[in-house]
Amino acid sequence: MSLPPIIEQMLAPEFYDHPVVEPIQLLQTHISFVLLTGDYAYKVKKPMNFGFLDFSTLAKRKYFCEEELRLNRRLAPDLYLSVLPIGETDGKYHFDRSGEKTAVEYAIAMPEFSQEDLLIEMFASGRLTVDHVKQIGEQLAAFHQQALTNDHINTFGTAEAVRAVANDNYASTEKYIGLAQTAEYFEQTRAYTEKFFAENADLFSDRIAKGKVRECHGDVHLKNICLYQDKIQIFDCIEFNEPFRNSDVLYDAAFLLMDLQFRGRRDLANIFLNTYLERTGDYEGAVLLPLHCSMRAYVRAKVTSFLLDDPNIPADVKANAQTEAAAYYKLAWEYTQPKQGKLIVMSGVSGSGKSTTARAIASEQDAIYLRSDAIRKQIAGIDLMERGSDEIYTPEMTAKTYARLAELGSLLASKGFTVILDAKYDRISLRSQAIAAAQAQNIPVEIIYCTAPVEVLEQRLRDRAAANNDIADATVELLASQQAAFEDFTTEELVLVKKGERNIAI
């Protein structure tokens, strides 16, 4: 298939007013041409109209280039440089940097980065680290808290709007029953979503009321994240379709959560989720995650299934697409299956290894992990990394913190999550509050009691204070009073207690 003349000329070094690396490389997606010149990459939109996307006129391509620049600069400002008009003189195309109104096309200018720095490539080569995933969680959390919201954007987060998306997915994929999915998976997944919308309409209106429906990214997965100048950059957001971009913030985050789980790294997915939730404090919203993740997996299944309809795709590619689509359909179904929740209560003085142990258990058991240090600061309305004053450590604030932990723990565990409450839980009254809230809903409870020699506790607290990279405020000076205040476990509690730090690879 021949290339448009403008793209043919952009493959020639003389097109550019800067040095290039030859040969210039051309990458294509179904909606764009991307030319790699060495220091810079240029993206030109194809004049396509797919219904959900319309680049059919020059005016529309200009508008969506400008929207792509605006929207992506929110998360990846270093990657989106400018929109360049392309002019034409006597059959020769050229960048019209003067901005004259004679443009025949538009290109988005970006710095070029190595494809090896895409996170999907880093994942494949084993270079994606826990720290990378934490950075993504932190960046996405900060972005979602600042993203635009208004009455128009909120219309995309109603129960009716989200149900329409789900129903459209099912209508588009029923024909793949027996080819890429089973009738059982299809019917059970659809029945789950229909029941969820029927029984939880208030959840969606509550999310809108809390400002959780925003102008998001819309396409957060490993192929759209890179490492550029040693910094995580989340790029290539959805500029061309409002319903794909405007959503509940947790639906946005659910894409990467699902993506990591699909690729067999539930440990990294768990770290991402807990980092995100701790930064946002959006724990109640987690009850929507089974629905959100199922819908995200189903969309991927649908898009992959569409390849099976294309007569131009080779048989081996279709076979791979069929296998991949089937895996996504299965994952979408798995998210809808009932799960038994569980509450794990950590206990021990500062420095005893509670948080280290809790994080490892969370990664092992795919648990939501709540730290009292974070909950306390969220209640106080201060930044997690800000050192708390004496005012947030009063008996009243402690009571509020532990009440919130018990409330969230029982809520999430009742929805099928394993939940870890990471706090000192040094008093019988505080432990019984969490235990009673869970047992009232027949939720299994386990207490993990962490201990260490005094000299080890002191050294850990000194090291933590020196590193100054943790949200916990406890110091060595508080250790003696914590030990003196610790109340022994009751006979009833001892049945639930597992003592000592666990040797878990982290």
Residue, then its C-alpha position, 0 to 999 in steps of 0.5 A: m500500500s502506497l504512502p501519502p506524498i507528504i509521508e514519502q517526503m518526510l522520509a527524506p532527510e532534506f525535509y527537515d531543518h535539523p540533522v537527522v539519523e538515516p534512515i528515517q524510520l516510519l512507525q504506523t498505527h491504525i490512526s497515525f504515522v510516526l517518523l523517527t528522525g534521531d533527536y525528534a519524532y513527528k506524529v501525523k494523524k491519518p485522515m480516518n473516520f471510525g465513528f468513535l474517532d474522526f480525523s477526516t478533515l484538516a480542521k479536525r486533525k489540527y484540533f485533535c493535534e492541539e488537544e493531544l498536546r494539551l492533554n498529554r502535557r498534564l502527565a508527560p510535559d517533557l514529551y510534547l513539544s509543539v504542533l507544527p503546521i506543514g506547508e506546501t510550495d510547488g509540490k514540496y512539503h515543509f514545516d511552516r514554523s512561522g505559523e502562516k495559515t497555509a498549512v496542508e497538514y499538522a504534525i506533533a513534535m516530540p523528542e525521540f526516545s528509545q523503544e527499549d525505554l517503553l515500559i512494555e519493553m522494560f517489562a519483557s526484559g525484566r527491567l521494570t522495578v518496584d520503584h518504577v511501579k510506585q512512581i506510576g502510582e504516585q504520578l497517577a494519584a497526583f494527576h487524578q487529584q488535579a484533573l479537570t471535573n465539571d458538570h459535563i464531565n460528570t455525565f460520563g460517570t453516571a450509572e447509566a453512562v457506564r452501563a451503556v459502555a458495558n452493554d455496548n461491549y457485550a453487543s459487540t462481542e456476542k458473535y465471538i462466543g465459541l470462537a474466543q470466549t465461552a457462552e458461560y463466561f459471556e453470560q456470567t460476566r454480563a449478569y454480574t455487570e447487570k446486577f452490579f448496576a441494578e444494586n449499586a446506582d448510589l455508588f456512581s452518584d456518590r462518586i460524582a458527588k465526591g468529585k471522582v469523575r474527571e478528565c482522565h488519561g483513558d489509556v494507562h497501560l505499559k505500552n503508553i508509559c516510558l522512562y525518559q531522562d530517568k523519569i516515568q512519563i505516562f503519554d498518549c492519552i485519549e484525545f479523540n473521544e470524550p467517553f473514553r477519557n472522561s471517567d471515574v479516576l479508579y476506572d482510569a487506574a484500573f487499566l494498568l492494574m488489569d494490565l499488570q495482572f494479565r501479564g502475570r505480575r499481580d505483585l507489581a499490580n498490588i504495589f501500584l494499587n496500594t501506592y495509588l490508594e494511599r496517595t489518594g485515600d480513595y479506599e471506598g472507591a476500591v469496591l468498584l474495582p472488580l467491575h472496573c477491572s472486568m470492564r477493562a479486560y473486556v474492552r481489551a478482549k473486544v479490541t483483540s477479537f476485532l482482528l479476527d474479522d480482518p481478512n488481510i491479517p495472516a492466519d498465525v497472527k489471527a491465531n495469536a489474537q484468538t488466544e489473547a482475546a480468550a485470555y482477556y475474556k477469561l480474566a474479565w470473568e474472573y474479576t466477577q467471581p465471588k471472593q472470601g474477604k479477610l482481615i489481617v490486623m498487624s500489631g507491634v511497636s514502631g520498628s518491629g517490622k509491621s510495615t515490611t511484613a504487611r507489604a510482603i503479605a499484601s503482595e503475596q495475597d493481593a491485599i489492600y494495605l492500610r497504614s495508620d500513619a497515612i489514615r491519620k494524616q489524611i484525616a488531618g488533611i496534611d501531606l503524607m510526607e509532612r511530619g505531623s505535629d503533636e495535634i495529630y497524635t492526640p487521643e481524639m485523633t488516635a480514636k478517629t484513626y483506628a475507627r477509620l481503619a476498622e470501618l474501611g477494613s470491614l467494608l473492603a473485606s465484606k466486598g471480598f478483599t483481603v485487607i491488612l490494617d497496619a498500626k500498633y494495635d497496642r490496646i485491647s480496645l483498639r484491637s477488639q474494635a477492628i475484630a468485632a467489626a469484621q466478625a459481625q460480618n463473618i469475616p475471618v480475622e488474623i492478628i500478626y504480632c511483630t517483635a524484635p530485640v530493643e537494640v534492633l527496634e532502636q536502630r531501625l527507627r534511627d535509620r528510618a529517621a535518617a533516610n527521611n523517606d517514609i510517612a511514619d513519624a515515630t522516633v526512638e524517643l517514643l519507643a519506651s512509652q510504646q512498650a510500656a503501654f502495650e496491652d497483652f493479648t486476651t485469651e480470645e485474641l491469642v487464638l487469632v495471633k501469629k507471632g513474630e516477623r515472617n521471612i518473606a521475600i520482598 
